[in-house]
Amino acid sequence: MTGERHLTAIDLFCGAGGLSAGLEMAGFEVLAGNDLFEAAGETFSKTHSHADFILGPIQNLNTTELMNRTGLKRGELAVLVGGPPCQAYSVYNHQRGMHDERAQLFRQYLRLVDELSPEWIVMENVAGIFSIGGGEAVHAIEKELATLGYDVRHEVLKAEEFGVPQERRRVVFIGNRIGAPICHPKPTHGPGLLPYTTIADAISDLPPLQNGEDKGPVSYVGEAKSEFQQALRGNLTRVTSHAAPRLGQVNLERLQHIPPGGSWRDIPFDLLPAGMKRAKRSDHTKRYGRMTWDGLSCTVLTKCDIHWGAYIHPEQNRAISVREAARLQSFPDWFEFAGSKTEQYVQVGNAVPPLLGRAIGEAIRLSMNKFAGVAIPAA
């Protein structure tokens, strides 16, 4: 019996590196990442100093250059991961469809699969991908990967079932060309398992802020109050990116009326935005939502805009900070996000939660080693 092989990975559409961070937690070495978002690339480079970040559209990514930079030959890469931009697939995009050129970006991922020939592949996307042409995109992905010699399975994974304090659904395709069994990760949190990680578990140690307040790096409020906080804080004593967006006066007046767990329905009619005065009370369920300490966050989007979701702090009359959004995505606090505040929110919202990435990586690693008859060391 031989030891465990070198677990290498390349991350396409890598963004700030949430999936890469998760794979590293699972014992993989991420050799390179590619994205066209410059600020995300700066974040990736700072937080994955051993990996080579390549800036630019995937259409321009040259496989020969990629192999030269990573020292790999065709067929040597353990796993190629990537999540083509989700806008064309998202249920929030009412004009989505396979005609959208962004929906064709997965073909660029397939090109690199063909040219690199990794043993394993991972693709992830939003659940809205199922609704395009009756599942056209899903069938196309699996069919074309099969043509390249990959057996592929997909499942919808719920981030909260893997310790992420957020309701988030992702479609995850896992496949390989070596005949190994394909197993998606099994939930670790939920009924009969570990308790869900709550918003209190996630952010209750971060210092209070006034609307629009930015103190720069700040100290935590006492000791970590949960295992989640302890894990994400590590040895740090101060935290960055914890600044409150500035809301206008009318929004501050609206927030006064919204209790924990409440929403736009709690706002007096005369204070509602004009468009929402015509809304049915069954509509827009998350708008102007205030979080509850013992609950889960709604899906963290690229704009934590209180007009679009439940992004109001459980107690303080303000929207959540970039750091709070990052905690709800399970990013460690040593992740320092580059770019403007707007760009930082985009990086956080676009990311695969690192804890979900770790679960995916561990599932693949387990299958790899079982197939090879290798004893599995701790990650």
ABEGO torsion letter per residue (X at the ends): XBBBBBBBBBBBGAEAGAAAAAAAAAGBBBABBBBABAAAAAAAAAABAABBBBBEBAAABBAAAAAAAAGBBBGABABBBEBBBAAAABAABAABEAABAAAAAAAAAAAAAAAAGBABBBBBBBAAAAABGGGAAAAAAAAAAAAAGBBBBBBBBBAAAAGBABBBBBBBBBBBAAGBBBBBBBBABEBGBBBBBBAAAAAAABBBBBBGBBAEBBBBBEBBABAAAAAAAEABABBBGBBBBBBBAAAAAAAAABBBGBBAAABBAAABBAAAAABBAABGAABGBBBBAABBBBBBBABBBAAABBABBAABBBBBBAAAAAAAAGBBAABBBBEBAAAAAAAAAABBBAAAAAAAAAAAAAAAAAAAGBBBBBX
